[in-house]
């Protein structure tokens, strides 16, 4: 019960990732085994090793730096083909774009994701 309350408070200031790191660090300081932390919070052993090394070095700030990693969208593989298609005939609606993307790539995406994809490429489509 106590960690759930603490989690809610910390999430407001540090987000979910930061909260998980802080709680893991606290548990490690109190001598809780890595296997228990991994099981309860779903943190990998590699992450726990990084946390432990940062604790020992006295530099936990490095754990909170966002390295900007993000997985590439599967749609990005088809950028050239899709942009060529949309340059020839721009999509009139998001549904039109969604159907054409599915027919070309075989990938199904929500209207929101289609909208974001088109926006990032400077294209507009109505609903």
C-alpha positions in Angstrom: 0.0 0.0 0.0 2.8 2.4 0.9 4.6 2.2 -2.4 1.4 2.7 -4.4 0.8 6.0 -2.6 4.5 7.0 -3.1 4.2 6.0 -6.8 1.3 8.3 -7.4 3.1 11.2 -5.7 6.3 10.6 -7.6 4.6 10.1 -11.0 3.2 13.6 -10.9 6.8 15.0 -10.8 9.0 12.3 -12.5 6.7 10.4 -14.8 6.3 6.6 -14.9 9.9 5.9 -15.9 11.4 8.2 -13.3 9.1 6.8 -10.6 10.1 3.2 -11.4 13.8 4.2 -11.3 13.4 5.9 -7.9 11.5 3.1 -6.3 14.0 0.5 -7.6 16.9 2.6 -6.2 15.2 2.9 -2.8 14.5 -0.9 -2.7 18.2 -1.6 -3.6 19.4 0.7 -0.9 17.2 -1.2 1.6 18.8 -4.5 0.4 15.9 -6.0 -1.5 17.1 -8.7 -3.9 17.2 -7.9 -7.6 15.1 -10.9 -8.4 12.3 -9.5 -6.2 12.5 -6.0 -7.7 12.5 -7.5 -11.2 9.5 -9.6 -10.5 7.5 -6.9 -8.8 8.3 -4.0 -11.1 9.2 -5.7 -14.4 12.7 -4.1 -14.6 15.4 -6.0 -16.5 18.5 -7.3 -14.8 20.6 -5.0 -17.1 18.6 -2.0 -15.9 19.1 -3.1 -12.3 22.9 -3.4 -12.9 23.0 0.1 -14.3 21.1 1.4 -11.3 23.5 -0.3 -8.9 26.5 1.0 -10.7 25.1 4.5 -10.6 24.4 4.2 -6.9 28.0 3.0 -6.2 29.4 5.8 -8.4 27.2 8.3 -6.6 25.9 9.6 -9.9 22.2 8.7 -10.3 21.5 11.8 -12.4 22.6 9.8 -15.5 19.7 7.4 -15.0 17.2 10.2 -15.6 18.6 11.4 -18.9 16.4 10.6 -21.8 18.6 9.4 -24.6 15.9 10.0 -27.2 15.7 6.4 -28.3 12.5 5.4 -30.0 11.6 2.5 -32.2 11.2 3.3 -35.9 7.7 3.1 -37.2 7.1 0.3 -39.6 5.6 2.9 -41.9 9.0 4.6 -42.2 10.2 1.7 -44.3 7.6 2.7 -46.9 8.2 6.4 -46.8 9.4 6.8 -50.4 6.7 4.7 -51.9 3.9 6.4 -49.9 5.2 9.9 -50.5 5.4 9.2 -54.3 1.8 7.8 -54.2 0.5 10.8 -52.1 2.3 13.3 -54.4 0.6 11.8 -57.4 -2.8 11.9 -55.7 -3.0 13.4 -52.2 -5.4 11.7 -49.9 -8.7 13.5 -49.5 -9.6 12.1 -46.1 -7.8 10.3 -43.3 -9.9 7.2 -44.1 -8.7 7.4 -47.7 -5.1 7.7 -46.5 -5.7 4.8 -44.1 -7.1 2.5 -46.9 -4.3 3.4 -49.4 -1.6 2.9 -46.8 -3.1 -0.5 -45.9 -3.3 -1.5 -49.6 0.3 -0.5 -50.3 2.0 -1.7 -47.1 -0.4 -4.2 -45.6 -0.1 -2.3 -42.3 -3.3 -1.3 -40.4 -3.0 1.9 -38.4 -5.6 4.0 -36.4 -6.8 7.2 -37.9 -4.9 9.1 -35.2 -1.6 7.4 -36.2 -2.3 8.1 -39.9 -3.0 11.8 -39.0 0.4 12.0 -37.1 2.2 10.2 -39.9 0.8 12.7 -42.5 1.5 15.7 -40.3 5.1 14.8 -39.8 5.5 14.7 -43.6 3.7 18.1 -44.2 0.6 16.5 -45.6 -3.0 17.3 -44.7 -6.1 15.2 -45.0 -9.6 15.8 -43.7 -11.7 13.3 -41.7 
